[in-house]
Amino acid sequence: MHPATYPLQDKAFFAILEAHPNLDDRDNRGKTHSLPFVLMGVIMALLAGRDGNLSAIHRHMKNQFQALCLALSVEAKRVISRAQLPRLLARVDHTLLAQLIGQHYGLSLPEGFVDWLSGDGKELRGSIAKGQQRGEVCVSIMAQVPAGVVAQTHYNGCKESERPAILNLLTDHDLLKRKTVLDALHFTPELLKAIQEAKGTYLIGLKHNQPLLRRSCFIQTMLQPPGFERLDAPLRKHGRQEERTYACFAIDTMSKAGRWQLVGMATLVRGIRVRRTLTGVQTSRTTSYFVSNQIVKTALEANDLYDAIRGHWQIETMHYCRNVVLAEDDLQSKLSSLQRTISNLRTLAMSLLQLLRPKNMAAQLDTFADYVHDLITFLKRKLVL
């Protein structure tokens, strides 16, 4: 097994940004502030826990202006103004910025990588305009082991859909041939067929958005015994006890509609989660179904699917950290380009924090906020500055 790794660098990210003059579309004659310098200031502010409020980010940039100038050995005339900051960030080529961050700080998957990937989208709630129900959405593909972002993109929820965003992300980054877990939203013939033709493996949730297929699969679980079953040890957390059982069923010979004939459906996985009070009283019972093109012949192969379902929560954990620890949803701005730019920088901040493996991510942000020289030393060591 070849594990995913972070790429090795021989050049600071600040210098890499300076080498891309097309990162913003300003006329050179009107440039007062260096865009790479401003982006470094925003990254420092994010790692110091100032996310969620553009004014707080700007105050940190202002307070640490001299420290950043000294760290980068530059002679900036003055800090960017609060009014100018969003205007400049909105003019960043966020697509190019995302590519550069992915190349230098995203997880690198070797040819022999056999672990699972997870894909999902997260709404940037601060981008939702008044009277609208959707805003900008950040879509990520991440490795479950080790946990880290492999590829990322954005789309506008008012005009576009997550389905093509995920398909394009998998296609553009040559990930169709990998093993991928996705939510039921992506249970479409187009995506399943693309993964099957690329000789990849999918494990996709099956819910009521495919009622006929779900009913057929449910009947299949009643007509045949499971090939393999597993009962996980009960977990105690949040004042309750949780039990999970898994079972898999062969569905390769099951009758299916014509549009599913070429997608290679082979296995149905059923997961049952039962929650009880600590005294043993059942409070809830949830049954979930997943479909995969992986043929299961051994208990080891079945356990691989079961673990992938549990591992899919890694991406929800990442979304939780982005929202609760970094306060992603609190950043209010209707400028889509600004939201995407800071979202990309937030991904970089998350990748850097994961390299530290802190026991408490919020506490690490507080440490960086209190000891700016420790933050600068860390950014230099990781070749950001």
Helices and strands as residue ranges (DSSP letters): H 13-18, G 21-23, G 28-30, H 35-47, H 54-63, H 65-72, H 84-89, H 94-105, E 116-123, G 125-127, E 136-143, E 148-156, H 162-172, E 179-182, G 184-186, H 189-197, E 201-206, H 211-223, E 228-231, E 235-237, E 240-250, G 258-260, E 267-277, E 282-292, H 299-311, H 313-320, I 321-325, G 328-330, H 336-356, H 361-370, H 372-381
